[in-house]
Amino acid sequence: MRVVAALVLAPLAIALAYAGGIAWSLLVMVAAIGLFAEWLMITGLARELRVVVPGVVALLLAGACLMAGRIDAALVVAAIGAVAVALTSGQQRNWAVAGLLYAAGAEIASVLVRLDAAKGFAALMFVLLVVWVTDIGGYFAGRSIGGPKLWVRISPKKTWAGAIGGFVASLLVALGFAAFEIGSTGPLLVLGAVLSVVSQLGDLFESAVKRRFGVKDSSHIIPGHGGVLDRLDGFVAAVIVAAIFGFLRGGADGVGRGLMVW
């Protein structure tokens, strides 16, 4: 079921990423709402409508702003949504606000990376492939080699062999992009290495949150994978870091170029 689900979801994500524009923004918005909803389920706030409603409305409005090309407005809406959630969530304020910022950050960053017409698709595919091969390489290296555990208290099954295997796999993606002259070898290797590590840290972060609340899976919506949060934890961390880095080099309209052109 895990393989079948991946064979369905991966081509769909790639097709919408290639289309870009409203199609990609719509997928990202739906995923962001799923992330927020599952975060609230983990933290025990899913039944609190006073928290759910303002958060979901903020993500919907931010998504609409992104579809209209207004990144600035999306940031303002996300900030207002965070304030609204903070005012309505009581003692769980920190967790509720963190969940909204987590989902909104993924939503805005995913659109920013794809925005550049010339390099956006290549940049987004680079992030996606690095995250995917880090996960796949880590899984197979961990299962076949085993050895010392990476962080038993947070994620008992992860091993150092898996972490290194995923890291090496990300470097192969970078070399592949360089071989097709989609970027320079050195910078892509560094970028791939950083995003691979960040992706693994994002996975561990989500595991830590689930362990804090005694939850195994964020949900069971994706057969063989658990929830949206389980599937996208590494991507969320990687795409946010990629968007920040690309923005610093290329500005709001050139995040993809900032990542891929050196």
Backbone as CSV, one residue per row, in Angstrom:
resi,resn,N_x,N_y,N_z,CA_x,CA_y,CA_z,C_x,C_y,C_z
1,MET,0.827,-1.204,0.000,0.000,0.000,0.000,0.865,1.260,0.000
2,ARG,1.996,1.174,0.688,2.901,2.328,0.722,3.422,2.661,-0.681
3,VAL,3.801,1.611,-1.421,4.321,1.812,-2.782,3.219,2.307,-3.714
4,VAL,2.037,1.691,-3.636,0.910,2.084,-4.495,0.544,3.541,-4.251
5,ALA,0.463,3.930,-2.983,0.123,5.317,-2.653,1.161,6.274,-3.223
6,ALA,2.446,5.911,-3.118,3.507,6.761,-3.648,3.426,6.869,-5.166
7,LEU,3.092,5.760,-5.844,2.994,5.767,-7.302,1.826,6.627,-7.795
8,VAL,0.847,6.828,-6.948,-0.283,7.695,-7.307,0.016,9.150,-6.963
9,LEU,0.520,9.376,-5.757,0.686,10.738,-5.262,1.868,11.470,-5.908
10,ALA,2.980,10.770,-6.125,4.167,11.423,-6.676,3.920,11.995,-8.077
11,PRO,3.368,11.214,-9.036,3.093,11.793,-10.362,2.100,12.952,-10.307
12,LEU,1.113,12.858,-9.415,0.144,13.951,-9.276,0.849,15.219,-8.799
13,ALA,1.702,15.083,-7.795,2.431,16.243,-7.286,3.340,16.842,-8.357
14,ILE,4.020,15.980,-9.122,4.919,16.463,-10.174,4.130,17.177,-11.269
15,ALA,2.987,16.606,-11.668,2.170,17.216,-12.723,1.682,18.597,-12.306
16,LEU,1.203,18.732,-11.074,0.706,20.026,-10.609,1.855,21.003,-10.384
17,ALA,3.009,20.486,-9.975,4.186,21.346,-9.838,4.601,21.886,-11.206
18,TYR,4.538,21.038,-12.216,4.877,21.480,-13.574,3.882,22.528,-14.071
19,ALA,2.606,22.314,-13.784,1.580,23.281,-14.197,1.782,24.613,-13.501
20,GLY,2.173,24.568,-12.231,2.403,25.802,-11.489,1.129,26.603,-11.309
21,GLY,1.274,27.886,-11.086,0.136,28.794,-10.999,-0.921,28.361,-10.001
22,ILE,-2.178,28.501,-10.404,-3.305,28.211,-9.531,-3.355,26.731,-9.172
23,ALA,-3.028,25.847,-10.124,-3.093,24.397,-9.863,-2.178,24.006,-8.711
24,TRP,-0.935,24.462,-8.759,0.008,24.141,-7.693,-0.387,24.829,-6.382
25,SER,-0.800,26.081,-6.465,-1.201,26.819,-5.263,-2.397,26.164,-4.587
26,LEU,-3.312,25.633,-5.383,-4.486,24.969,-4.819,-4.084,23.695,-4.076
27,LEU,-3.206,22.901,-4.673,-2.722,21.686,-4.011,-2.013,22.046,-2.702
28,VAL,-1.188,23.070,-2.750,-0.439,23.496,-1.573,-1.391,23.962,-0.473
29,MET,-2.431,24.686,-0.848,-3.402,25.171,0.139,-4.115,24.011,0.820
30,VAL,-4.560,23.037,0.042,-5.234,21.861,0.602,-4.291,21.101,1.536
31,ALA,-3.034,20.933,1.115,-2.053,20.237,1.947,-1.801,20.998,3.246
32,ALA,-1.730,22.334,3.161,-1.489,23.148,4.355,-2.626,23.008,5.355
33,ILE,-3.852,22.988,4.859,-5.003,22.790,5.750,-4.925,21.412,6.398
34,GLY,-4.520,20.409,5.629,-4.337,19.067,6.176,-3.267,19.040,7.255
35,LEU,-2.171,19.746,7.032,-1.105,19.823,8.027,-1.612,20.437,9.331
36,PHE,-2.353,21.537,9.199,-2.869,22.222,10.390,-3.866,21.346,11.137
37,ALA,-4.757,20.703,10.383,-5.775,19.854,11.005,-5.120,18.694,11.760
38,GLU,-4.122,18.068,11.158,-3.471,16.944,11.819,-2.633,17.405,13.014
39,TRP,-2.029,18.569,12.914,-1.300,19.130,14.058,-2.257,19.303,15.242
40,LEU,-3.459,19.813,14.962,-4.447,19.991,16.029,-4.906,18.650,16.582
41,MET,-5.006,17.628,15.727,-5.364,16.290,16.197,-4.297,15.751,17.153
42,ILE,-3.034,15.938,16.793,-1.936,15.450,17.633,-1.939,16.149,18.985
43,THR,-2.151,17.457,18.966,-2.061,18.248,20.194,-3.363,18.307,20.976
44,GLY,-4.393,17.586,20.507,-5.650,17.508,21.242,-6.562,18.702,21.084
45,LEU,-6.378,19.474,20.005,-7.179,20.681,19.797,-8.146,20.560,18.622
46,ALA,-8.236,19.389,18.025,-9.021,19.234,16.800,-10.514,19.487,17.008
47,ARG,-11.002,19.315,18.226,-12.428,19.521,18.483,-12.749,20.949,18.926
48,GLU,-11.719,21.766,19.052,-11.916,23.150,19.485,-12.160,24.035,18.262
49,LEU,-13.431,24.232,17.919,-13.763,24.998,16.713,-13.255,26.431,16.777
50,ARG,-13.157,26.967,17.986,-12.671,28.344,18.122,-11.212,28.461,17.685
51,VAL,-10.499,27.324,17.633,-9.121,27.288,17.151,-9.083,26.851,15.693
52,VAL,-9.869,25.839,15.365,-9.867,25.281,14.013,-10.302,26.317,12.980
53,VAL,-11.408,26.993,13.241,-12.003,27.892,12.237,-11.080,29.038,11.841
54,PRO,-10.561,29.835,12.791,-9.688,30.942,12.361,-8.424,30.461,11.649
55,GLY,-7.898,29.299,12.075,-6.702,28.774,11.420,-6.965,28.348,9.990
56,VAL,-8.048,27.614,9.786,-8.398,27.151,8.438,-8.754,28.332,7.539
57,VAL,-9.502,29.292,8.069,-9.861,30.478,7.286,-8.599,31.242,6.866
58,ALA,-7.640,31.364,7.785,-6.391,32.055,7.455,-5.644,31.349,6.329
59,LEU,-5.602,30.018,6.373,-4.906,29.258,5.325,-5.639,29.359,3.994
60,LEU,-6.974,29.364,4.041,-7.760,29.532,2.809,-7.513,30.908,2.184
61,LEU,-7.556,31.942,3.006,-7.351,33.298,2.498,-5.913,33.493,2.019
62,ALA,-4.968,32.919,2.756,-3.572,33.001,2.319,-3.394,32.297,0.979
63,GLY,-4.068,31.159,0.814,-4.013,30.454,-0.460,-4.596,31.275,-1.589
64,ALA,-5.707,31.963,-1.323,-6.313,32.823,-2.333,-5.367,33.955,-2.712
65,CYS,-4.685,34.516,-1.722,-3.709,35.577,-1.995,-2.560,35.057,-2.856
66,LEU,-2.110,33.847,-2.560,-1.016,33.261,-3.336,-1.444,33.008,-4.780
67,MET,-2.686,32.555,-4.959,-3.190,32.342,-6.322,-3.278,33.654,-7.101
68,ALA,-3.485,34.743,-6.378,-3.563,36.060,-7.011,-2.181,36.697,-7.168
69,GLY,-1.149,35.987,-6.708,0.205,36.508,-6.827,0.585,37.510,-5.764
70,ARG,-0.180,37.565,-4.674,0.090,38.537,-3.612,0.741,37.845,-2.411
71,ILE,2.043,37.677,-2.496,2.781,37.043,-1.411,2.715,37.890,-0.151
72,ASP,2.799,39.211,-0.324,2.753,40.112,0.825,1.439,39.980,1.579
73,ALA,0.337,39.921,0.842,-0.968,39.773,1.480,-1.091,38.429,2.196
74,ALA,-0.512,37.372,1.602,-0.551,36.051,2.236,0.172,36.077,3.576
75,LEU,1.293,36.775,3.644,2.038,36.887,4.894,1.234,37.639,5.954
76,VAL,0.564,38.705,5.530,-0.263,39.491,6.460,-1.417,38.645,6.986
77,VAL,-2.080,37.915,6.091,-3.199,37.061,6.495,-2.732,35.988,7.472
78,ALA,-1.583,35.387,7.195,-1.053,34.356,8.096,-0.763,34.939,9.473
79,ALA,-0.226,36.144,9.508,0.073,36.788,10.788,-1.208,37.081,11.567
80,ILE,-2.215,37.594,10.874,-3.496,37.871,11.528,-4.117,36.568,12.032
81,GLY,-4.030,35.522,11.230,-4.551,34.225,11.642,-3.859,33.712,12.894
82,ALA,-2.540,33.908,12.971,-1.784,33.463,14.145,-2.242,34.203,15.397
83,VAL,-2.508,35.503,15.260,-3.004,36.292,16.395,-4.385,35.789,16.829
84,ALA,-5.250,35.528,15.841,-6.598,35.039,16.147,-6.547,33.690,16.867
85,VAL,-5.680,32.796,16.387,-5.544,31.481,17.022,-4.985,31.631,18.435
86,ALA,-4.036,32.540,18.612,-3.458,32.763,19.938,-4.506,33.247,20.927
87,LEU,-5.434,34.069,20.458,-6.461,34.632,21.340,-7.555,33.641,21.691
88,THR,-7.671,32.563,20.916,-8.790,31.633,21.129,-8.372,30.267,21.667
89,SER,-7.075,30.024,21.826,-6.615,28.664,22.136,-6.263,28.422,23.599
90,GLY,-6.398,29.409,24.446,-6.210,29.197,25.877,-4.822,28.711,26.246
91,GLN,-4.762,27.697,27.117,-3.487,27.219,27.628,-2.632,26.524,26.571
92,GLN,-3.279,26.085,25.506,-2.542,25.411,24.431,-2.101,26.410,23.356
93,ARG,-2.025,27.671,23.741,-1.740,28.738,22.773,-0.470,28.475,21.968
94,ASN,0.606,28.138,22.621,1.885,27.969,21.922,1.822,26.870,20.872
95,TRP,1.194,25.740,21.221,1.088,24.640,20.272,0.170,24.993,19.111
96,ALA,-0.927,25.681,19.387,-1.868,26.042,18.326,-1.234,27.014,17.336
97,VAL,-0.581,28.034,17.857,0.068,29.021,16.987,1.199,28.368,16.200
98,ALA,1.968,27.499,16.861,3.054,26.808,16.164,2.519,25.986,14.995
99,GLY,1.374,25.337,15.196,0.779,24.543,14.121,0.370,25.385,12.933
100,LEU,-0.227,26.553,13.204,-0.636,27.424,12.095,0.579,27.979,11.362
101,LEU,1.587,28.408,12.102,2.790,28.943,11.459,3.512,27.864,10.660
102,TYR,3.498,26.647,11.161,4.101,25.505,10.459,3.400,25.299,9.117
103,ALA,2.071,25.261,9.138,1.296,25.029,7.915,1.398,26.214,6.964
104,ALA,1.294,27.432,7.503,1.362,28.625,6.654,2.755,28.794,6.053
105,GLY,3.786,28.464,6.831,5.147,28.544,6.305,5.346,27.604,5.135
106,ALA,4.816,26.381,5.262,4.911,25.416,4.168,4.137,25.906,2.949
107,GLU,2.958,26.473,3.188,2.104,26.958,2.105,2.791,28.069,1.307
108,ILE,3.292,29.059,2.003,3.900,30.212,1.334,5.227,29.831,0.688
109,ALA,6.049,29.058,1.391,7.352,28.675,0.853,7.217,27.822,-0.404
110,SER,6.253,26.901,-0.419,6.074,26.017,-1.579,5.712,26.806,-2.830
111,VAL,4.931,27.854,-2.666,4.561,28.698,-3.803,5.727,29.592,-4.212
112,LEU,6.445,30.122,-3.233,7.587,30.993,-3.534,8.639,30.271,-4.361
113,VAL,8.948,29.027,-3.988,9.980,28.272,-4.704,9.574,28.027,-6.155
114,ARG,8.286,27.812,-6.414,7.800,27.522,-7.776,7.547,28.783,-8.589
115,LEU,7.524,29.947,-7.968,7.025,31.168,-8.601,7.814,31.584,-9.843
116,ASP,9.119,31.472,-9.803,9.973,31.906,-10.908,9.665,31.084,-12.165
117,ALA,9.234,31.774,-13.237,8.832,31.077,-14.456,9.986,30.305,-15.094
118,ALA,11.194,30.825,-14.989,12.334,30.202,-15.657,12.920,29.034,-14.855
119,LYS,13.082,29.216,-13.564,13.786,28.217,-12.749,12.933,27.621,-11.631
120,GLY,11.690,28.071,-11.499,10.859,27.625,-10.391,10.588,26.136,-10.379
121,PHE,10.254,25.570,-11.532,9.953,24.138,-11.578,11.190,23.314,-11.244
122,ALA,12.344,23.699,-11.812,13.586,22.970,-11.533,13.924,23.044,-10.045
123,ALA,13.753,24.228,-9.444,14.064,24.387,-8.023,13.132,23.545,-7.161
124,LEU,11.856,23.565,-7.496,10.881,22.789,-6.722,11.147,21.292,-6.856
125,MET,11.454,20.843,-8.074,11.755,19.419,-8.272,13.030,19.022,-7.529
126,PHE,13.986,19.931,-7.475,15.209,19.632,-6.737,14.889,19.386,-5.265
127,VAL,14.081,20.266,-4.680,13.702,20.106,-3.274,12.928,18.807,-3.080
128,LEU,11.939,18.572,-3.938,11.125,17.357,-3.810,11.976,16.095,-3.927
129,LEU,12.837,16.050,-4.934,13.638,14.844,-5.159,14.638,14.608,-4.033
130,VAL,15.230,15.682,-3.532,16.159,15.528,-2.406,15.425,14.938,-1.200
131,VAL,14.235,15.453,-0.921,13.458,14.942,0.211,13.059,13.492,-0.020
132,TRP,12.593,13.188,-1.223,12.149,11.821,-1.526,13.291,10.814,-1.436
133,VAL,14.435,11.131,-2.061,15.534,10.157,-2.050,16.170,10.057,-0.671
134,THR,16.125,11.138,0.094,16.613,11.070,1.474,15.773,10.083,2.270
135,ASP,14.473,10.147,2.066,13.562,9.230,2.752,13.765,7.792,2.272
136,ILE,13.811,7.612,0.954,13.954,6.262,0.382,15.325,5.674,0.700
137,GLY,16.378,6.473,0.487,17.730,5.999,0.773,17.911,5.671,2.240
138,GLY,17.313,6.505,3.097,17.396,6.245,4.527,16.680,4.968,4.919
139,TYR,15.535,4.733,4.295,14.750,3.531,4.602,15.524,2.269,4.243
140,PHE,16.037,2.219,3.013,16.720,1.000,2.564,18.072,0.807,3.249
141,ALA,18.805,1.901,3.468,20.091,1.776,4.158,19.875,1.356,5.604
142,GLY,18.872,1.914,6.225,18.585,1.561,7.607,18.156,0.116,7.759
143,ARG,17.311,-0.359,6.823,16.821,-1.740,6.900,17.918,-2.745,6.565
144,SER,18.758,-2.423,5.593,19.757,-3.394,5.137,21.022,-3.393,5.981
145,ILE,21.399,-2.234,6.528,22.646,-2.139,7.289,22.379,-2.181,8.789
146,GLY,21.379,-1.446,9.220,21.065,-1.413,10.652,22.122,-0.649,11.425
147,GLY,22.498,-1.182,12.583,23.540,-0.538,13.378,23.001,0.403,14.435
148,PRO,23.854,1.298,14.938,23.481,2.195,16.035,22.277,3.070,15.695
149,LYS,21.462,3.314,16.690,20.281,4.144,16.498,20.667,5.625,16.464
150,LEU,19.885,6.398,15.714,20.161,7.820,15.565,19.743,8.604,16.801
151,TRP,18.485,8.379,17.243,17.974,9.101,18.410,16.815,8.280,18.974
152,VAL,17.147,7.325,19.797,16.173,6.331,20.259,14.973,6.964,20.942
153,ARG,15.198,7.971,21.765,14.109,8.562,22.541,13.060,9.228,21.655
154,ILE,13.498,9.738,20.500,12.579,10.443,19.602,12.033,9.530,18.520
155,SER,12.920,8.760,17.881,12.504,7.889,16.779,13.275,6.573,16.868
156,PRO,12.714,5.576,17.556,13.437,4.329,17.857,13.931,3.560,16.645
157,LYS,13.290,3.702,15.485,13.655,2.892,14.321,14.758,3.504,13.467
158,LYS,15.008,4.795,13.591,15.989,5.451,12.727,17.416,5.137,13.178
159,THR,18.281,4.880,12.190,19.674,4.537,12.471,20.609,5.542,11.808
160,TRP,21.853,5.526,12.273,22.864,6.374,11.633,23.116,5.926,10.195
161,ALA,23.033,4.632,9.953,23.212,4.121,8.587,22.140,4.684,7.671
162,GLY,20.910,4.735,8.156,19.829,5.303,7.364,20.035,6.779,7.098
163,ALA,20.467,7.522,8.114,20.710,8.953,7.951,21.791,9.203,6.907
164,ILE,22.874,8.423,6.980,23.975,8.590,6.018,23.541,8.141,4.623
165,GLY,22.770,7.042,4.564,22.282,6.572,3.261,21.407,7.597,2.577
166,GLY,20.522,8.233,3.321,19.679,9.281,2.755,20.494,10.476,2.314
167,PHE,21.511,10.822,3.099,22.390,11.945,2.771,23.129,11.693,1.461
168,VAL,23.683,10.503,1.322,24.412,10.147,0.091,23.477,10.171,-1.117
169,ALA,22.254,9.682,-0.939,21.284,9.676,-2.034,20.983,11.103,-2.502
170,SER,20.936,12.048,-1.573,20.665,13.440,-1.954,21.800,14.009,-2.814
171,LEU,23.026,13.577,-2.541,24.163,14.042,-3.340,24.074,13.511,-4.769
172,LEU,23.526,12.316,-4.926,23.347,11.752,-6.268,22.330,12.570,-7.061
173,VAL,21.289,13.065,-6.388,20.325,13.944,-7.059,21.032,15.211,-7.534
174,ALA,21.849,15.799,-6.673,22.578,17.008,-7.048,23.480,16.762,-8.256
175,LEU,24.170,15.622,-8.259,25.035,15.289,-9.391,24.227,15.083,-10.664
176,GLY,23.034,14.504,-10.524,22.169,14.319,-11.683,21.732,15.642,-12.283
177,PHE,21.355,16.596,-11.453,20.974,17.922,-11.944,22.156,18.605,-12.625
178,ALA,23.339,18.462,-12.026,24.526,19.075,-12.613,24.873,18.425,-13.950
179,ALA,24.675,17.102,-14.044,24.981,16.389,-15.286,24.107,16.875,-16.430
180,PHE,22.869,17.268,-16.111,21.961,17.799,-17.137,22.055,19.319,-17.243
181,GLU,23.106,19.882,-16.634,23.393,21.319,-16.708,22.231,22.169,-16.211
182,ILE,21.565,21.703,-15.137,20.489,22.472,-14.525,21.049,23.331,-13.392
183,GLY,22.317,23.210,-13.130,22.971,24.003,-12.101,24.428,23.629,-12.023
184,SER,25.181,24.358,-11.198,26.614,24.091,-11.024,26.827,22.997,-9.987
185,THR,27.818,22.147,-10.236,28.019,20.964,-9.397,28.254,21.305,-7.932
186,GLY,29.219,22.158,-7.651,29.571,22.473,-6.275,28.413,23.031,-5.459
187,PRO,27.785,24.120,-5.925,26.656,24.687,-5.182,25.495,23.708,-5.010
188,LEU,25.204,22.904,-6.043,24.109,21.946,-5.933,24.421,20.858,-4.907
189,LEU,25.677,20.432,-4.842,26.058,19.436,-3.839,25.872,19.994,-2.426
190,VAL,26.275,21.242,-2.228,26.113,21.866,-0.917,24.630,22.027,-0.587
191,LEU,23.857,22.505,-1.573,22.425,22.702,-1.363,21.724,21.377,-1.083
192,GLY,22.056,20.352,-1.855,21.459,19.038,-1.637,21.799,18.487,-0.268
193,ALA,23.050,18.658,0.162,23.473,18.176,1.472,22.713,18.894,2.586
194,VAL,22.597,20.213,2.476,21.897,20.997,3.503,20.430,20.601,3.575
195,LEU,19.779,20.518,2.420,18.355,20.189,2.408,18.099,18.767,2.891
196,SER,19.025,17.849,2.626,18.871,16.482,3.116,18.912,16.448,4.638
197,VAL,19.880,17.159,5.220,19.984,17.214,6.675,18.753,17.886,7.273
198,VAL,18.329,18.994,6.659,17.156,19.712,7.149,15.910,18.838,7.061
199,SER,15.795,18.091,5.967,14.663,17.188,5.796,14.615,16.146,6.914
200,GLN,15.765,15.581,7.250,15.821,14.581,8.313,15.518,15.204,9.677
201,LEU,15.960,16.437,9.875,15.634,17.135,11.123,14.142,17.424,11.209
202,GLY,13.529,17.743,10.053,12.089,17.972,10.027,11.318,16.716,10.387
203,ASP,11.810,15.580,9.922,11.210,14.286,10.266,11.317,14.028,11.766
204,LEU,12.494,14.290,12.313,12.701,14.087,13.748,11.862,15.056,14.578
205,PHE,11.700,16.267,14.093,10.877,17.253,14.799,9.434,16.767,14.913
206,GLU,8.893,16.266,13.790,7.514,15.774,13.841,7.405,14.565,14.762
207,SER,8.416,13.695,14.741,8.416,12.536,15.636,8.437,12.977,17.096
208,ALA,9.190,14.046,17.377,9.265,14.551,18.745,7.922,15.099,19.200
209,VAL,7.224,15.802,18.307,5.906,16.341,18.653,4.926,15.202,18.917
210,LYS,4.925,14.194,18.061,4.022,13.053,18.258,4.342,12.318,19.556
211,ARG,5.622,12.139,19.839,6.001,11.446,21.067,5.606,12.267,22.299
212,ARG,5.692,13.589,22.165,5.299,14.461,23.280,3.840,14.249,23.660
213,PHE,3.001,13.945,22.655,1.569,13.772,22.910,1.131,12.305,22.842
214,GLY,2.104,11.389,22.745,1.781,9.967,22.752,1.005,9.494,21.540
215,VAL,1.336,10.039,20.351,0.633,9.696,19.113,1.596,8.980,18.174
216,LYS,1.126,7.908,17.530,1.985,7.160,16.600,1.947,7.751,15.200
217,ASP,0.742,7.945,14.639,0.581,8.531,13.310,-0.282,9.778,13.418
218,SER,-0.010,10.770,12.556,-0.810,11.992,12.598,-2.240,11.733,12.135
219,SER,-2.417,10.748,11.247,-3.740,10.273,10.831,-3.517,9.017,9.989
220,HIS,-4.573,8.519,9.349,-4.436,7.337,8.480,-5.018,7.635,7.097
221,ILE,-4.914,8.888,6.680,-5.561,9.308,5.435,-4.831,8.782,4.201
222,ILE,-3.511,8.541,4.304,-2.737,8.040,3.169,-2.343,6.590,3.451
223,PRO,-2.867,5.635,2.692,-2.562,4.215,2.944,-1.062,3.937,2.951
224,GLY,-0.612,3.304,4.017,0.788,2.935,4.115,1.709,4.046,4.565
225,HIS,1.222,5.266,4.618,2.063,6.411,4.962,1.625,7.119,6.240
226,GLY,0.412,6.854,6.698,-0.096,7.593,7.851,-0.829,8.838,7.398
227,GLY,-0.443,9.984,7.931,-1.137,11.227,7.617,-0.351,12.140,6.702
228,VAL,-0.954,13.275,6.381,-0.292,14.291,5.561,0.966,14.782,6.267
229,LEU,0.855,14.989,7.558,1.999,15.459,8.335,3.127,14.435,8.351
230,ASP,2.784,13.159,8.443,3.794,12.098,8.400,4.529,12.087,7.063
231,ARG,3.791,12.365,5.991,4.368,12.299,4.658,5.160,13.555,4.299
232,LEU,4.774,14.704,4.845,5.359,15.971,4.404,6.286,16.623,5.417
233,ASP,6.539,15.957,6.556,7.343,16.596,7.590,8.722,17.025,7.083
234,GLY,9.397,16.140,6.343,10.706,16.482,5.804,10.624,17.565,4.744
235,PHE,9.613,17.488,3.885,9.445,18.483,2.834,9.181,19.862,3.413
236,VAL,8.351,19.938,4.450,8.030,21.236,5.056,9.309,21.934,5.509
237,ALA,10.139,21.216,6.245,11.388,21.809,6.727,12.290,22.216,5.561
238,ALA,12.424,21.331,4.569,13.327,21.597,3.449,12.849,22.754,2.591
239,VAL,11.557,22.817,2.293,11.074,23.857,1.390,11.104,25.229,2.064
240,ILE,10.888,25.273,3.376,10.979,26.553,4.083,12.416,27.070,4.063
241,VAL,13.375,26.199,4.347,14.783,26.600,4.301,15.180,26.993,2.882
242,ALA,14.725,26.225,1.889,15.039,26.539,0.488,14.459,27.893,0.093
243,ALA,13.238,28.179,0.514,12.598,29.453,0.181,13.341,30.624,0.814
244,ILE,13.754,30.469,2.053,14.502,31.544,2.722,15.824,31.797,2.010
245,PHE,16.528,30.721,1.696,17.822,30.849,1.030,17.658,31.461,-0.365
246,GLY,16.673,30.959,-1.128,16.433,31.494,-2.465,16.006,32.941,-2.432
247,PHE,15.208,33.316,-1.431,14.763,34.701,-1.287,15.951,35.629,-1.011
248,LEU,16.866,35.193,-0.168,18.032,36.018,0.150,18.912,36.256,-1.075
249,ARG,18.923,35.292,-1.997,19.761,35.422,-3.182,19.035,36.015,-4.382
250,GLY,17.718,35.753,-4.485,17.018,36.166,-5.694,15.816,37.057,-5.495
251,GLY,15.446,37.357,-4.247,14.262,38.176,-4.015,12.987,37.357,-4.123
252,ALA,11.846,37.995,-3.831,10.565,37.289,-3.792,10.186,36.676,-5.128
253,ASP,10.523,37.331,-6.228,10.154,36.824,-7.552,11.208,35.898,-8.151
254,GLY,12.326,35.742,-7.470,13.405,34.935,-8.039,13.961,33.904,-7.086
255,VAL,13.091,33.330,-6.259,13.547,32.318,-5.306,14.142,31.110,-6.031
256,GLY,13.444,30.630,-7.063,13.944,29.498,-7.832,15.285,29.798,-8.473
257,ARG,15.405,30.991,-9.027,16.670,31.403,-9.634,17.764,31.515,-8.579
258,GLY,17.403,32.003,-7.412,18.377,32.140,-6.335,18.913,30.794,-5.883
259,LEU,18.100,29.750,-6.007,18.532,28.405,-5.618,19.375,27.727,-6.691
260,MET,19.011,27.932,-7.953,19.593,27.123,-9.028,20.681,27.818,-9.842
261,VAL,20.746,29.147,-9.824,21.721,29.872,-10.664,22.810,30.449,-9.784
262,TRP,24.062,30.062,-10.095,25.204,30.531,-9.331,26.252,31.121,-10.279
